[in-house]
Amino acid sequence: MLYALEANKPVTVQIFRREHKEDKWYIHLSTYIQAVPYVSSGKNGCLCIDLNAESIDVVYIKRDGNL
């Protein structure tokens, strides 16, 4: 929120009450976030993750492509 206020970005405010949650009031704030630069390099190798139904496998691959 501090970034949005300092950069004059819009902030959306929603105030509402949820009857099924003991009539509690909620405030939602949303805004834009500052872009984070994407930095990627294969010179140090990479970490590979394989998600399966029965297992999760993780392997490190060196920069030359070998395990």
N, C-alpha and C positions, 0 to 999 in steps of 0.2 A: 504494500500500500504506500509505503514511503516513496518508492520509485515513481509510482503513478502520480502522487501529489507533486513531487519535485519536477517531473517532466510534463506536467499539465495534461496527463492522460485522463480519459473519462473513467469514472467509478460508478458502477451500477449497484444500487442498494435495494434489497427486497426485505420487507418486514412482513411477517405472517404468523398466524397462530395455528397450531395443530390441535384440533379437538381430540383426536385419538391418543394424544400424548399429554394427557392431564392439562389441556389448555395452555401449554407453555408457548411463549413467544420466541421467535427465531429471527435473527438478522443475518442475511447473506450479503457479502460484499464481493464483487468481482471486478477485475480490471485487466488490462494488458500487462504482460510481463516483458522484461527486457530480454532481447535476443541474446542467446548464449552461443558464441562461436563454436562450430563443430570442428574438432581437431582429431585427425586420425592419421596413423602412420603404421606401416607394416614392418618398419625396420627393427622393432623389438619383438616381432612375432605377434600372436594373437591367442585369445582364449576362446575355445569353442564349447558351446553347451548344446546337448542333444536332449530334448524333452520327449520321453516316451511314456506310455501308459503305466508301465511297471517300474521304470527307473529314470533317473536323471544322470547323464554321463557328461563329464567335463574333461577336456584335454587341452593342453598347451601345445601350440604349433610354433616351432622356431621360424625365424625369418626365411630360412631356406625351404620351408614347407614340410620338414620332418617333425614327427611327434617328439 
